[in-house]
Structures are given as C-alpha cells and as structure tokens.
Amino acid sequence: MSTNRKILLAFLSVIITIVYIAVTFRFRKEFGWWAYIDCFALFMSVFTWLMSLLIGKMIPYSGKLLAKIALVFGILFILAVIGEYVAYTALF
C-alpha cells in the first residue's frame, strides 16, 4: 500500500474514532471516568499511527518509534475493551 493511502486510512481512522467517542459518550457518562479508558487507548493508538506516518517521511527513526507506541496503545485498547466488558457484566 502506498504511503498516501496509508495516510488517508489513518485520517479516516481518526474520524471514525472521534465518531465512536461521540456516539458512546452518553452511555459512558453513567459509569464514571474508568469507562473512557478504551476511548483514550483507541484515540492514542490511531493518532500515534498517523503521526508515525507523517513524521516517518522526515525522520524514519521517530516514525518507527511512534509505530511501536501505536502498537502498544492498540494492545492496551484490546485489554481495556475486555476489562470494561467484564466490569459491565459484573455491574449489570
């Protein structure tokens, strides 16, 4: 995949993440601050991936480092979704 397509996909992912946060905001508001952990991890994963693509053109080492950070936040997102699912089922 070309770099321009990757950047377009990253911008689209950021938009989808923002829509995801906006749509689920009212639902999460009832549970407290911990209900936003997955939103934070998802946003940081997508944002650092986008920055790795944009900065990676100028400074390849920084781009690779940001890509690793995006991967870590992606894994944290998956763990947060599982943790929130367990917490929601325990509460209700």
C-alpha positions as CSV (number, residue, x, y, z in Angstrom):
1,M,0.0,0.0,0.0
2,S,1.4,3.4,-0.9
3,T,2.1,6.0,1.8
4,N,-0.6,8.3,0.6
5,R,-3.2,5.6,1.0
6,K,-1.9,4.8,4.5
7,I,-2.2,8.5,5.5
8,L,-5.7,8.6,4.1
9,L,-6.6,5.5,6.0
10,A,-5.1,6.9,9.2
11,F,-7.1,10.2,8.8
12,L,-10.3,8.1,8.3
13,S,-9.4,6.1,11.4
14,V,-9.1,9.3,13.5
15,I,-12.5,10.4,12.2
16,I,-14.1,7.1,13.0
17,T,-12.6,7.1,16.5
18,I,-14.0,10.6,17.2
19,V,-17.4,9.5,16.0
20,Y,-17.1,6.4,18.2
21,I,-16.4,8.6,21.2
22,A,-19.2,11.0,20.4
23,V,-21.8,8.2,19.9
24,T,-20.9,6.3,23.1
25,F,-20.4,9.4,25.3
26,R,-23.9,9.5,26.8
27,F,-23.7,5.8,27.6
28,R,-20.3,6.0,29.3
29,K,-21.2,9.1,31.3
30,E,-23.2,7.0,33.7
31,F,-20.3,4.7,34.7
32,G,-17.6,7.2,35.6
33,W,-14.1,8.1,34.4
34,W,-13.0,4.5,34.0
35,A,-15.5,3.9,31.2
36,Y,-13.3,6.1,28.9
37,I,-10.1,4.1,29.1
38,D,-10.8,2.3,25.9
39,C,-11.6,5.5,24.1
40,F,-8.3,7.0,25.2
41,A,-6.3,4.0,24.2
42,L,-8.0,3.8,20.8
43,F,-7.5,7.5,20.1
44,M,-3.9,7.4,21.1
45,S,-3.3,4.4,19.0
46,V,-4.8,5.9,15.9
47,F,-3.2,9.3,16.5
48,T,0.3,8.0,17.1
49,W,0.0,5.8,14.0
50,L,-1.0,8.9,11.9
51,M,1.9,10.8,13.4
52,S,4.3,7.9,12.6
53,L,3.3,8.1,9.0
54,L,3.6,11.8,8.8
55,I,6.8,12.2,10.8
56,G,8.3,8.9,9.4
57,K,8.8,10.6,6.0
58,M,11.1,13.2,7.5
59,I,12.7,11.3,10.5
60,P,12.5,7.5,9.9
61,Y,13.6,6.6,13.4
62,S,10.9,8.6,15.0
63,G,8.3,7.1,12.7
64,K,9.3,3.6,13.7
65,L,9.3,4.5,17.4
66,L,5.8,6.1,17.1
67,A,4.6,3.0,15.2
68,K,5.7,0.9,18.2
69,I,3.9,3.2,20.6
70,A,0.8,2.9,18.4
71,L,1.0,-0.9,18.6
72,V,1.3,-0.7,22.4
73,F,-1.8,1.5,22.6
74,G,-3.6,-0.9,20.3
75,I,-2.9,-3.8,22.6
76,L,-4.0,-1.6,25.6
77,F,-7.2,-0.8,23.7
78,I,-8.0,-4.5,23.4
79,L,-7.3,-5.1,27.0
80,A,-9.4,-2.1,28.0
81,V,-12.4,-3.4,26.0
82,I,-12.1,-6.8,27.6
83,G,-11.8,-5.2,31.1
84,E,-14.7,-2.9,30.5
85,Y,-16.8,-5.8,29.3
86,V,-16.1,-7.8,32.4
87,A,-16.9,-4.7,34.6
88,Y,-20.2,-4.0,32.8
89,T,-21.3,-7.6,33.1
90,A,-20.4,-7.6,36.8
91,L,-22.4,-4.5,37.4
92,F,-25.4,-5.5,35.5
